[in-house]
Amino acid sequence: MSEKRDVTALPLRDDGLTTDEGEVSDHLVAAVNAFGRLPRQHPQELSEFVSAIHVIQGLLTTRIARREYPKGWPTYAE
């Protein structure tokens, strides 16, 4: 059985992110939308930008996994 961390002190959104993590996610969406409005300078730039956003989104989803399943997704102190 998984030992869940106490996240009752963290305000969670309905997407599983904390309020602060959600702010990061919301800014990523705004960045994609703003970048999408820029004129293209290279045919690959939009797909490369979106790929980079997906990497960051992966980091955010890993934070959810660490909170919910700390045995499988451990957190290490600096």
GITAUR-V671981 format. One record per residue. PSI is psi in degrees with one decimal (999 if undefined). OMEGA is omega as a letter, one per 20 degrees, with the letter a starting at -180 (* if undefined). D_LAST is the distance of its C-alpha to the last C-alpha in Angstrom with 1 decimal. Layout:
BEGIN
[[PSI OMEGA D_LAST] [PSI OMEGA D_LAST]]
END
This chain:
BEGIN
[[138.7 a 27.5] [139.3 r 24.2] [107.7 a 22.3] [144.0 r 21.6] [152.3 r 19.1] [108.2 r 20.9] [15.6 a 20.9] [-24.9 r 24.0] [-14.0 a 22.3] [127.4 r 21.2] [112.0 a 24.1] [141.2 r 24.4] [174.1 a 26.7] [-4.9 r 29.2] [5.0 r 27.1] [-7.6 r 24.2] [150.4 r 21.9] [169.8 r 20.9] [-44.0 a 22.8] [-43.0 r 20.0] [-38.4 r 19.4] [-34.4 r 23.1] [-42.1 r 23.5] [-47.3 a 21.5] [-43.9 r 23.7] [-38.2 r 26.8] [-33.4 r 26.0] [-43.3 r 25.7] [-44.2 r 29.1] [-38.3 r 30.5] [-42.8 r 29.2] [-45.5 a 31.0] [-42.7 a 34.1] [-43.0 r 34.2] [-35.6 r 33.6] [-23.8 r 36.3] [-13.1 r 38.8] [146.9 r 38.4] [141.8 a 41.1] [133.0 r 40.2] [-16.1 a 40.0] [142.2 a 39.2] [-22.3 a 40.0] [-10.7 a 36.5] [-37.1 a 34.4] [-44.6 a 34.4] [-35.6 r 33.4] [-39.1 r 30.6] [-46.9 a 29.4] [-38.7 r 29.5] [-41.1 r 27.7] [-38.8 r 24.8] [-40.7 r 24.9] [-33.9 r 24.9] [-45.5 a 21.6] [-41.0 r 20.0] [-35.4 r 21.8] [-38.1 r 20.5] [-39.7 r 16.9] [-41.1 r 18.2] [-31.1 r 20.1] [-33.4 r 17.2] [-37.3 r 15.6] [-47.0 r 19.0] [-40.6 r 19.0] [-39.8 r 15.7] [-44.4 a 17.2] [-31.9 a 20.6] [67.0 a 19.9] [-23.1 r 16.6] [-40.2 a 18.3] [-22.1 a 18.9] [71.7 a 15.9] [155.7 r 12.9] [137.9 a 9.6] [133.7 r 6.5] [151.0 r 3.8] [999 * 0.0]]
END
